[in-house]
Amino acid sequence: MIQPLQYISQAPKSGTHIDAIEQVLKAGGKWIQLRIKNQAEAEILPFAKAAQALCESYGAKLIINDYPHLAKAVNSYGVHLGLQDMPILEARKIIGKHQIIGGTANTFEHIRQRVAEGADYIGLGPFRFTRTKENLSPIVGLAGYQDLMEKVKNAGISTPIIAIGGIEAADIPAILETGIYGIAISAALTNQTQTAAVLEEISSKFSIHSI
């Protein structure tokens, strides 16, 4: 099952991606994406192994960003691929059928492309400008999500779609109202001194929406 709330790692002001991931896991996070950019696979491998071990110990699922070979090597739950990364069909040949693949989209054509490629979920964004990503695609914004999710509904697309990119807790109810499946959070959960309280507040937005 695709979790509706995902944490995408970034290195905190003090520490590593693993420190940030462990903080979120301690707070109750259940879906983690290890996202380390601009480093060789061999350099990321120790982080992937450590993140996988941590996720297993906390009963959480790990997604590896960009690198299908690393996802296979550490037996993560899956891999997430950007628009400029390896095609999903090629990645599927590497990791096989038992791991899931997520794919980034920015437009409705991208969404249809990801569905045709067999993505297990789609990361749609960015919601707003974020310094987390280089080569940022055009901002989708709330109006963009409303338009795109209406097209998704009319097209009968059932692949889970996750909103991503600069999302804060206060944004979540309005984004969920568009019919989107879930939310990915990064900066809003990193560098927090009260991570559990912040995660609880974020999770409450989903509970309120479901009432």
JOJO-V885703 format. One record per residue. N is the residue number from 1. PHI is phi in whole degrees, -180 to 180 (999 if undefined). D_CENTER is the distance of its C-alpha to the mean C-alpha in whole Angstrom. Layout:
BEGIN
N/PHI/D_CENTER, N/PHI/D_CENTER
END
This chain:
BEGIN
1/999/14, 2/-84/10, 3/-72/10, 4/-78/10, 5/-124/8, 6/-122/5, 7/-107/6, 8/-105/6, 9/-71/9, 10/-149/12, 11/-68/16, 12/-73/18, 13/-60/21, 14/-131/23, 15/125/21, 16/-120/18, 17/-56/15, 18/-67/16, 19/-61/18, 20/-64/15, 21/-64/13, 22/-63/17, 23/-62/17, 24/-70/14, 25/-64/15, 26/-61/19, 27/-79/18, 28/115/16, 29/-63/13, 30/-121/12, 31/-137/8, 32/-124/8, 33/-114/6, 34/-82/9, 35/-125/9, 36/-114/13, 37/-104/14, 38/61/18, 39/-133/19, 40/-68/21, 41/-57/20, 42/-63/22, 43/-77/21, 44/-83/18, 45/-52/19, 46/-61/21, 47/-68/17, 48/-63/16, 49/-64/19, 50/-66/19, 51/-66/15, 52/-64/16, 53/-63/19, 54/-65/18, 55/-61/15, 56/-62/18, 57/-69/20, 58/-102/18, 59/68/18, 60/-110/14, 61/-110/11, 62/-113/10, 63/-113/8, 64/-99/10, 65/-80/9, 66/82/12, 67/-117/14, 68/-59/15, 69/-64/18, 70/-69/17, 71/-60/15, 72/-70/18, 73/-63/20, 74/-101/18, 75/57/18, 76/-70/14, 77/-67/13, 78/-178/11, 79/-138/10, 80/-118/8, 81/-120/10, 82/-79/11, 83/-66/14, 84/-98/16, 85/-88/15, 86/-56/17, 87/-59/17, 88/-59/16, 89/-62/19, 90/-70/20, 91/-65/17, 92/-61/18, 93/-64/22, 94/-81/21, 95/-93/18, 96/81/20, 97/-96/20, 98/-85/19, 99/-107/15, 100/-89/12, 101/-130/11, 102/-106/8, 103/-134/9, 104/-76/9, 105/-142/12, 106/-127/14, 107/-133/17, 108/-66/18, 109/-63/20, 110/-61/16, 111/-59/15, 112/-64/19, 113/-62/18, 114/-65/15, 115/-63/17, 116/-65/20, 117/-77/18, 118/91/17, 119/-62/13, 120/-82/12, 121/-154/9, 122/-126/9, 123/-94/6, 124/-108/9, 125/175/11, 126/-87/11, 127/-65/13, 128/-145/15, 129/-60/16, 130/-141/14, 131/-83/16, 132/-69/12, 133/-116/13, 134/-90/16, 135/50/17, 136/-65/15, 137/-74/16, 138/-54/18, 139/-64/17, 140/-84/16, 141/70/17, 142/-63/18, 143/-63/21, 144/-65/19, 145/-63/16, 146/-60/20, 147/-67/21, 148/-68/18, 149/-71/18, 150/-66/22, 151/-67/22, 152/-61/19, 153/-62/21, 154/-65/25, 155/-84/23, 156/72/23, 157/-81/19, 158/-112/18, 159/-61/14, 160/-58/12, 161/-118/10, 162/-110/7, 163/-77/8, 164/-148/7, 165/110/9, 166/71/12, 167/-84/12, 168/-106/14, 169/-56/15, 170/-66/18, 171/-79/16, 172/-61/15, 173/-56/18, 174/-66/19, 175/-67/15, 176/-64/16, 177/-63/19, 178/-74/18, 179/99/17, 180/-69/14, 181/-77/12, 182/-158/9, 183/-133/8, 184/-109/5, 185/-122/8, 186/-132/9, 187/-60/12, 188/-66/13, 189/-114/13, 190/-98/14, 191/63/18, 192/-95/19, 193/-85/22, 194/-122/22, 195/-60/18, 196/-62/19, 197/-67/21, 198/-66/18, 199/-65/16, 200/-64/18, 201/-63/19, 202/-63/15, 203/-62/16, 204/-63/19, 205/-64/18, 206/-71/16, 207/-63/20, 208/-62/22, 209/-66/20, 210/-81/21, 211/-70/25
END
